[in-house]
Amino acid sequence: MHKLLHRFGLGLAATAAALAVGVSLNTTTAQAAGKKVADISQYQGKINWSKASKDLKYAIIRVQHGSKGDKGYMVDSARNTNANGAYKHGVPFGQYMFAQFTSVKDAKQEAKDFYKRSNAHTKFFVLDEEQRMSSAKSSEQTYVNAWLKTMRSLTDKPLILYSGEYYANSHKLDFSKFDGSWIAKYSSVKPKVAGTSVDLWQYTSKGRVSGISGNVDLNKILDKSTVNGWFKSAAAHAASKASYYQSVSGVTGVKTTKPIYQYSSVNFTKSARGSKVTKGSQLAVKAITKNSKNAYRFQLTNGKYITANQSFVTTY
């Protein structure tokens, strides 16, 4: 998955302390028959998606590496072929970009380019943040924040932060405003990153998948609920009435089972979106209402609204 790893033939665990090097994703309404989660790029060559779909549960597909002027800059030549192949054969996927940020302006531009080059069927977007550029002056988090803000203005799809264990800890990356974490550590020991739980673990660069020649990066799902949520289609997220709480009788509050947002309106538009609520938070509620499409919302005691979807909250 990583350009640097493929060039030098090194594993992330072996190079992390010296350099830190890694990422990609996709999906349709259907789900592939397999169990593996692989991230792929043009380095995997021509993929037989008919065979791969029988071995893959999910895929993560690279779109680009850096931006014009960066050493190693490239737009992944197989990004469209892989996205179309995965979609055609029912393999849910997300997409990622390898960042080479040199300034806030550069981070914003990489985000815009990434979004423009992405496939319409991608379920989420990943920022692969694992390389500090020699010309960078500000903290990596400053650039990450600029990228995140830009992407939030472009899409409502989940945004995931990927990094190597060493790199994430050494740069004190903040995962809290993202919709999930994806960490690389080529080891039998699960990765640990300060301030966040790990949702998806890239554990090897020497995996094998039917229909793909040579090695491929494989990943283990550590938080099934969160990761599966990344790959859900818009239709799947628009749950039926039966999946919504419809009354506050006997209810004093809710506990979030996934990260959600508070909104100033029952219609969850971008302009109405407020602060993010982390998984496991307890919130006091005073009423329940519906939006124009009959989706139920809890009104909190602070006047804000959150989803009443049972996939995201439980009552107490």
QUICOR-V349131 format. One record per run of one state. SS is the DSSP state (hx for helix, st for strand, lp for the rest). FROM is the first residue (numbers start at 1). TO is the last residue. If there is no record, write none. Layout:
ss->SS from->FROM to->TO
ss->SS from->FROM to->TO
//
This chain:
ss->lp from->1 to->2
ss->hx from->3 to->8
ss->lp from->9 to->11
ss->hx from->12 to->15
ss->lp from->16 to->24
ss->st from->25 to->26
ss->lp from->27 to->35
ss->st from->36 to->40
ss->lp from->41 to->41
ss->hx from->42 to->44
ss->lp from->45 to->48
ss->hx from->49 to->52
ss->lp from->53 to->55
ss->st from->56 to->65
ss->lp from->66 to->73
ss->st from->74 to->75
ss->lp from->76 to->78
ss->hx from->79 to->88
ss->lp from->89 to->91
ss->st from->92 to->98
ss->lp from->99 to->103
ss->hx from->104 to->117
ss->lp from->118 to->123
ss->st from->124 to->128
ss->lp from->129 to->139
ss->hx from->140 to->154
ss->lp from->155 to->157
ss->st from->158 to->164
ss->hx from->165 to->170
ss->lp from->171 to->180
ss->st from->181 to->184
ss->lp from->185 to->192
ss->st from->193 to->193
ss->lp from->194 to->195
ss->st from->196 to->196
ss->lp from->197 to->199
ss->st from->200 to->207
ss->lp from->208 to->215
ss->st from->216 to->221
ss->lp from->222 to->223
ss->hx from->224 to->230
ss->lp from->231 to->233
ss->hx from->234 to->237
ss->lp from->238 to->240
ss->hx from->241 to->243
ss->st from->244 to->244
ss->lp from->245 to->252
ss->st from->253 to->256
ss->lp from->257 to->259
ss->st from->260 to->263
ss->lp from->264 to->269
ss->hx from->270 to->272
ss->st from->273 to->277
ss->lp from->278 to->281
ss->st from->282 to->290
ss->lp from->291 to->295
ss->st from->296 to->300
ss->lp from->301 to->304
ss->st from->305 to->307
ss->lp from->308 to->308
ss->st from->309 to->309
ss->lp from->310 to->312
ss->st from->313 to->315
ss->lp from->316 to->316
//
